[in-house]
Amino acid sequence: MKLDGDADKIVARYPQSGSALLPLLHLVQSEEGYVSPAGIEYCADKLGLSTAEVSAVSTFYTMYKRRPVGDYHVGVCTNTLCAVMGGDAIFATLKEHLGVGNDETTEDGRVTLEHIECNAACDFAPVMMVNWEFLDDMNPDKAVRVVDELRAGKEVHSTRGPALCTFKQAERILAGFEDPREGAVAGGGAAGHATLAGLLVSQGRTPTGPALTTEASE
Ligand code: FES
């Protein structure tokens, strides 16, 4: 596999080679767009594991995909809080708009739609993720706008900062390589206003930031 040099760098980070399996699977996805049969064999050979062991891990975690993913993996949280706040409506709207079912990719190969479980961002519900970057406080109209702009090749930013990159680029970052996007690292991922509101109230302080509402904001 042509990523041999990068794979060696990942393996060298760990005292025991088997510990490198998770980032190595991300590296495979950065090349193949999913965990391919060839990728499973490659990881097994590289780390001295059986293909059954590699398969067991790669099918356990939802971030590892069994089929090729489009340029943008759009995950809509349909877990309890997001669902009642509008996640189900967002998912149904995107299914209709994109003409795909769950875990399916649009004909142009640009978008793969999947309903996902809670991503611990319930304070910004309903949330959508694009290649694992958050788009907070979504609603069906905003979700349609995002996928249309992505398919049109426009630059779209996560609500937490960085410009969205492709699935393969994101997988390379998740494998542990440099994030080349301007401001992405400096953004840092600090807690947002909704995350801190309860803490501030418990301290007798006034929450800051946009007013909290039960409806997705525009
Ligand atoms: S329920 Fe959607 S992020 Fe928690």
Residues whose N, C-alpha, C, O or C-beta is under 5 A from the ligand:
A	BS01	FES	C77 N79 T80 L81 C82 C118 N119 A120 A121 C122
